Amino acid sequence: MRAIIVRDRAAGLSGLTSMDMPYPHAAENDVIVRVHAAGFTPGELDWPATWTDRAGRDRTPTIPGHEVSGVVAELGYGTTGLSVGQRVFGLTDWARNGTLAEYVAVEARNLAPLPAGIDHTAAAALPISGLTAWQGLFDHARLTTGQTVLVHGAAGGVGSIAVQLAHEAGARVIGTGRTDDRDVVLGLGARGFLDLATDDLAQVGPVDVVLDVIGGDVLDASIALVRPGGVLVTIAHPPAVQPTDGRAVFFVVEPDRVRLADLAERVRTGRLRPIVGAVRPLSETADAFARRHRVSGRTIIQVANEQEALHP
């Protein structure tokens, strides 16, 4: 099968190469998915799990990418709940070969059925962003109706979904980003918007929840905005200090089949809209990782289309 691989950690993006790789093995409780569309995180070439397995052993050449939407091609021994030919999407294990390939082996519990009305490219934009937004807002911050939430990077993959989920939950949402993002963020349900390059974050005033995907100075400045009893949740890095009379939480997103199914149903019924900024072919993955041109929303790699899947 054709795949994107990396061999040399020091090479960075220049080490991304397209080559033929062996068809994946379906272990017990695995599913082999014929990949239609894949999502990736630009920083994943810096993750230890990209280069070593859970025991710390080198596992290169590695196939990156951890979001998938496609069709079940094969079931491993003992796999239940899914069937060959079924449309699925989900989040793959960090320490296994990923989704930037024609086929990927995934634990069945990490996949959810994909409703017929949802395009594979939209579905591939949902697992990491959707689960991160949900887990950050509701599992870790316990956001409730009537609270005020500040969402950093509100036009990005995680932020755009967080704005929609928080708005639907009855929260007052304030988004941040760049000036060009203002109309998009307000259109998703935010009540206010700040340009991080020109506006003073202090004018936001006390908030109940901060959802941060940026880190650095933005994370540091946001600590003071958390009112007593409030929560700052970040996926960037562990906060150096805690808010006064509040909490700061760093977390890594976890697979959740039930929540994925719920998010897909929201997309199917029009209550949630993943923002796909660009769709690139597998051959352009290295350029997509480099992000030479800023694109709102997620960049998705299209590996196969419906017609190709019928005639592999």
Salt bridges, closest charged atoms under 4 A:
ASP20 OD1 - ARG2 NH1 3.16
ASP30 OD2 - ARG96 NH2 2.72
GLU44 OE2 - HIS66 NE2 3.77
ASP53 OD2 - ARG57 NE 2.90
GLU67 OE1 - ARG298 NH2 2.58
ASP93 OD2 - ARG54 NH2 2.68
GLU107 OE1 - ARG109 NE 3.11
GLU168 OE1 - ARG266 NH1 2.40
GLU168 OE2 - ARG271 NE 2.82
ASP181 OD2 - ARG294 NH2 2.66
ASP208 OD2 - ARG227 NH1 3.02
ASP262 OD2 - ARG259 NH1 2.97
ASP262 OD2 - ARG266 NE 2.80
GLU265 OE2 - ARG268 NH2 2.72
GLU284 OE1 - ARG280 NE 2.70
ASP287 OD2 - ARG280 NH2 2.34
ASP287 OD1 - ARG292 NH1 2.14
GLU306 OE2 - HIS120 NE2 3.34
